[in-house]
């Protein structure tokens, strides 16, 4: 699991620690010198990871800042977490879950 966040480096690590999950990498807008939804932020992450969008799954509750860009980049899968603050836009997501707990089912666990 990897995080690409619009947070800056000074604040992201406390936020990540609260999640209590094992993230392999955490990338910020400060690292990428670009804020999402700019593709530069996503491209920076893929350059650092040495992989392509087709090999990745994107999980987010934001169409504006994440899913539209993820769709444009051709992510292999895009999971929309429907938390109720944005309407569903099926074109941009390949899967929809009600909360992050539904992700295990999407990946076959």
C-alpha positions, -999 to +999 in steps of 0.1 A: +000+000+000+012+035-009-001+069+000-001+099-024-013+128-003-018+166-008-005+170+027+030+183+033+058+164+048+055+180+082+020+168+088+016+135+069+036+112+091+014+118+122-017+112+101-003+080+086+007+067+121-030+071+132-041+048+104-021+019+119-015+002+085+017-009+069+023+015+041+053+007+019+057+044+008+042+078+016+045+105-011+033+140-007+026+170-029+057+186-014+077+156-027+061+158-061+061+196-063+025+193-074-009+189-058-035+164-070-054+164-093-024+174-114-010+144-132+025+155-122+019+142-086+008+108-098+036+106-124+062+114-096+048+085-076+050+061-104+086+072-113+096+066-076+079+032-076+092+021-110+058+008-121+030+019-144-006+029-136-019-002-154-002-023-126-019-003-098-052+000-080-063+034-068-086+037-038-102+071-028-134+088-019-127+119-041-135+120-078-122+156-082-087+150-066-081+114-074-104+093-096-106+116-126-068+117-128-065+080-121-089+073-150-069+096-173-037+078-164-052+043-170-050+027-136-058-010-137-085-006-111-101+024-094-121+018-062-145+046-051-151+047-014-187+061-013-186+079+020-216+101+010-198+134+004-196+130-034-221+115-059-213+083-076-197+088-111-195+052-124-174+061-154-144+070-132-145+039-109-142+003-117-155-007-082-175+010-055-175+002-018-194+017+011-164+020+033-127+009+034-137-024+050-151-034+016-117-033+000-108-068+011-136-082-010-125-062-041-090-078-039-103-112-031-095-116+006 
